[in-house]
Amino acid sequence: MRDRYAGSPASQRWHRSVEEFYAALKAAYPSDFEATLNGLRRGDREGVDVLIEFLEADPMFFRSGYTKTKVLRALKGVPLTTSQVARLHAVILGVVSNRWSREFGDYVRLALKLDHPNLRAGLRALLSGHGAETRLRARRMLATLPETPGGSPRDWRRQND
């Protein structure tokens, strides 16, 4: 069936708007972002810094939360350098400081993998002198970490039962 409104000015404006939207969405990511993410999932560590930069920028736009979740999950599966871990600690602390987000649980799971006394100290610092929401997020993340850095959450639960 033929679209009887296809030639109307309103329909043409709508189609241009859709094209502009998808062009803007594509421009929000580095040109090789998807290939980098897929490579990381296969164990190629070459693009780790690009993905960390994406998390550091913490963009908020249509579907960016889903993309952050994919990045966070992929980063859990690869070895990271000391400087990359430090950068991710800063990202995690920034997320805890700023707001709840749909991907907060994935940040918590990444914190489990990157558990370190420096991360814990940063989280403890957020327990005082900050708003109630920040304190709540910091408490939630600290409660998820095992009692001993490097221990497993399962061990932590056994010790506290």
C-alpha positions as semicolon CSV with decimal commas, in nm:
position;residue;x (nm);y (nm);z (nm)
1;M;0,000;0,000;0,000
2;R;0,132;0,340;-0,096
3;D;0,196;0,596;0,180
4;R;-0,041;0,877;0,088
5;Y;0,146;1,123;0,309
6;A;0,496;1,044;0,179
7;G;0,521;1,364;-0,019
8;S;0,372;1,591;0,245
9;P;0,596;1,857;0,400
10;A;0,533;1,713;0,748
11;S;0,638;1,366;0,637
12;Q;0,951;1,501;0,470
13;R;1,044;1,693;0,787
14;W;0,990;1,378;0,993
15;H;1,215;1,171;0,764
16;R;1,488;1,439;0,779
17;S;1,458;1,444;1,159
18;V;1,499;1,067;1,177
19;E;1,807;1,082;0,952
20;E;1,956;1,364;1,162
21;F;1,887;1,171;1,483
22;Y;2,068;0,860;1,362
23;A;2,356;1,067;1,224
24;A;2,395;1,241;1,562
25;L;2,378;0,908;1,744
26;K;2,647;0,761;1,519
27;A;2,866;1,071;1,570
28;A;2,845;1,029;1,948
29;Y;3,077;0,728;1,930
30;P;3,433;0,703;1,798
31;S;3,433;0,566;1,443
32;D;3,574;0,227;1,548
33;F;3,383;0,199;1,876
34;E;3,172;-0,108;1,793
35;A;3,470;-0,293;1,641
36;T;3,678;-0,206;1,948
37;L;3,409;-0,338;2,182
38;N;3,371;-0,659;1,981
39;G;3,749;-0,703;1,976
40;L;3,764;-0,665;2,353
41;R;3,504;-0,936;2,392
42;R;3,733;-1,163;2,189
43;G;4,028;-1,078;2,414
44;D;4,189;-0,805;2,202
45;R;4,307;-0,547;2,458
46;E;4,412;-0,288;2,200
47;G;4,104;-0,069;2,244
48;V;4,073;-0,076;2,622
49;D;4,175;0,289;2,658
50;V;3,911;0,406;2,409
51;L;3,642;0,224;2,606
52;I;3,767;0,366;2,936
53;E;3,758;0,714;2,782
54;F;3,393;0,653;2,695
55;L;3,319;0,567;3,059
56;E;3,522;0,867;3,179
57;A;3,317;1,098;2,956
58;D;2,999;0,943;3,100
59;P;2,780;1,053;2,809
60;M;2,407;1,058;2,860
61;F;2,201;1,014;2,546
62;F;1,964;0,763;2,390
63;R;2,081;0,408;2,470
64;S;2,412;0,521;2,623
65;G;2,333;0,330;2,943
66;Y;2,300;0,006;2,750
67;T;2,630;0,077;2,578
68;K;2,801;0,148;2,912
69;T;2,671;-0,186;3,039
70;K;2,828;-0,364;2,741
71;V;3,159;-0,185;2,799
72;L;3,160;-0,258;3,174
73;R;3,090;-0,626;3,117
74;A;3,358;-0,652;2,850
75;L;3,618;-0,482;3,072
76;K;3,561;-0,740;3,346
77;G;3,693;-1,010;3,117
78;V;4,034;-0,869;3,023
79;P;4,356;-0,805;3,214
80;L;4,411;-0,435;3,281
81;T;4,722;-0,229;3,349
82;T;4,770;-0,050;3,680
83;S;4,693;0,285;3,520
84;Q;4,377;0,149;3,356
85;V;4,260;0,013;3,692
86;A;4,328;0,351;3,855
87;R;4,128;0,527;3,583
88;L;3,839;0,286;3,630
89;H;3,850;0,340;4,008
90;A;3,806;0,712;3,938
91;V;3,515;0,636;3,704
92;I;3,349;0,416;3,966
93;L;3,390;0,680;4,238
94;G;3,250;0,943;4,001
95;V;2,942;0,734;3,932
96;V;2,889;0,675;4,304
97;S;2,924;1,051;4,365
98;N;2,688;1,165;4,094
99;R;2,372;0,966;4,036
100;W;2,188;0,638;4,013
101;S;2,183;0,493;3,665
102;R;2,051;0,179;3,505
103;E;2,406;0,046;3,477
104;F;2,497;0,103;3,844
105;G;2,487;-0,272;3,913
106;D;2,745;-0,328;3,641
107;Y;2,971;-0,067;3,802
108;V;2,932;-0,261;4,130
109;R;3,031;-0,585;3,955
110;L;3,333;-0,415;3,797
111;A;3,429;-0,283;4,143
112;L;3,427;-0,644;4,265
113;K;3,682;-0,734;3,997
114;L;3,893;-0,422;4,059
115;D;3,869;-0,435;4,438
116;H;4,161;-0,254;4,599
117;P;4,226;-0,065;4,925
118;N;4,241;0,264;4,729
119;L;3,894;0,205;4,587
120;R;3,761;0,119;4,932
121;A;3,920;0,432;5,079
122;G;3,754;0,642;4,811
123;L;3,417;0,481;4,880
124;R;3,457;0,532;5,256
125;A;3,539;0,899;5,195
126;L;3,203;0,931;5,018
127;L;3,026;0,812;5,333
128;S;3,078;1,147;5,502
129;G;3,025;1,503;5,391
130;H;2,811;1,407;5,091
131;G;2,440;1,387;5,018
132;A;2,222;1,100;5,132
133;E;2,202;0,951;4,781
134;T;2,580;0,946;4,745
135;R;2,620;0,785;5,087
136;L;2,359;0,523;4,996
137;R;2,538;0,433;4,671
138;A;2,875;0,418;4,851
139;R;2,728;0,193;5,123
140;R;2,574;-0,035;4,863
141;M;2,902;-0,074;4,677
142;L;3,104;-0,128;4,996
143;A;2,853;-0,386;5,119
144;T;2,901;-0,581;4,797
145;L;3,280;-0,595;4,825
146;P;3,426;-0,886;5,023
147;E;3,562;-0,814;5,368
148;T;3,919;-0,874;5,251
149;P;4,026;-0,711;4,924
150;G;4,083;-0,987;4,673
151;G;3,857;-1,230;4,860
152;S;3,541;-1,356;4,700
153;P;3,194;-1,225;4,788
154;R;3,095;-1,585;4,863
155;D;3,368;-1,602;5,131
156;W;3,249;-1,268;5,269
157;R;2,892;-1,397;5,300
158;R;3,011;-1,712;5,478
159;Q;3,211;-1,509;5,729
160;N;2,911;-1,290;5,807
161;D;2,636;-1,554;5,832
